[in-house]
Amino acid sequence: MSILDGILKNIGGAPDDVANLARQVGLDPKTVEMAIAALGKTHVMEGDTVTLAAEKTGISPDILTQIVSAIGGEGSLARFASMLDADKDGNPLDDILGMAKGLFGKS
């Protein structure tokens, strides 16, 4: 189980895991993990979360909107972003970037 699976299980109404969410939106699980990480990162940035995530990932805004909706909307993204703050420094961005690098085998 990935860290994202654990987080999704803690968000009410969200799919139980990344694989289920991937099936819902018609993407592979790795792409959904990348999308969730990008949404969490862009949620705390100024501007539209979905538009910024689409620019960063190349994933369609329509698909990203489906993902946001599936995990419980913008409010869930805020909770998700705070859950991703693994080092509790008040900034989830460094943790999200570290996780995203791990997804692609970079260190």
C-alpha positions as a printed Julia matrix, in Angstrom:
107×3 Matrix{Float64}:
   0.0    0.0     0.0
   1.38   3.41   -0.96
   1.31   6.5     1.23
  -1.41   7.86   -1.05
  -3.54   4.75   -0.45
  -3.32   5.38    3.29
  -4.26   9.01    2.89
  -7.18   8.23    0.58
  -8.56   5.78    3.15
  -8.59   8.62    5.68
 -10.56  10.99    3.46
 -14.26  10.34    3.74
 -15.94   9.46    0.46
 -12.67   8.98   -1.42
 -11.9    5.72   -3.22
 -10.11   3.21   -1.0
  -6.89   3.34   -2.97
  -5.11   4.8    -5.94
  -5.91   1.77   -8.12
  -9.66   2.27   -7.62
  -9.38   5.97   -8.33
  -7.32   5.21  -11.43
 -10.05   2.9   -12.69
 -12.67   5.59  -12.04
 -10.88   8.19  -14.15
  -9.39   5.84  -16.76
  -5.7    6.4   -16.0
  -2.92   4.17  -14.76
  -2.19   4.33  -11.0
   1.25   5.97  -11.44
  -0.34   8.83  -13.39
  -3.02   9.24  -10.72
  -0.34   9.35   -8.02
   1.44  12.06  -10.0
  -1.86  13.94  -10.41
  -2.69  13.77   -6.7
   0.8   14.97   -5.77
   0.49  17.86   -8.23
  -2.98  18.76   -6.94
  -1.74  18.74   -3.36
   1.2   20.92   -4.32
  -0.78  23.42   -6.39
  -3.6   23.64   -3.86
  -1.42  25.76   -1.59
  -0.27  27.99   -4.46
  -1.94  31.14   -5.67
  -4.16  30.47   -8.69
  -6.56  27.74   -9.76
  -5.5   24.38   -8.37
  -6.65  22.32  -11.36
  -5.23  24.7   -13.97
  -1.85  24.81  -12.24
  -1.75  21.02  -11.84
  -2.71  20.56  -15.5
   0.13  22.84  -16.56
   2.61  20.91  -14.4
   1.5   17.4   -15.38
   0.01  17.69  -18.86
  -3.07  15.85  -17.56
  -6.39  17.18  -18.81
  -8.13  19.65  -16.47
 -11.3   17.56  -16.92
  -9.54  14.46  -15.55
  -7.98  16.46  -12.71
 -11.4   17.86  -11.83
 -12.73  14.29  -11.69
  -9.9   13.35   -9.33
 -10.59  16.36   -7.09
 -14.26  15.45   -7.02
 -13.52  11.77   -6.32
 -11.35  12.58   -3.31
 -13.95  14.92   -1.83
 -13.38  18.33   -3.41
 -11.18  21.28   -2.54
 -11.68  20.79    1.2
 -10.22  17.32    0.96
  -7.25  18.69   -0.95
  -6.5   20.98    2.0
  -6.63  18.01    4.38
  -4.61  15.96    1.91
  -1.95  18.65    1.68
  -1.68  18.84    5.46
  -1.43  15.03    5.7
   1.44  15.13    3.24
   3.47  17.39    5.51
   5.49  14.42    6.74
   8.2   16.48    8.4
   5.6   18.77   10.04
   7.44  21.9     8.95
   4.18  23.55    7.87
   5.07  23.2     4.2
   3.87  20.07    2.38
   5.56  21.12   -0.86
   8.96  19.69    0.03
   7.36  16.42    1.12
   5.2   16.2    -2.0
   8.21  16.86   -4.22
  10.15  14.16   -2.4
   7.29  11.72   -2.87
   6.93  12.62   -6.56
  10.66  12.09   -7.09
  10.28   8.68   -5.47
   7.5    7.82   -7.9
   9.87   8.38  -10.78
  12.88   6.7    -9.21
  14.81   9.9    -8.66
  16.54  10.86   -5.44
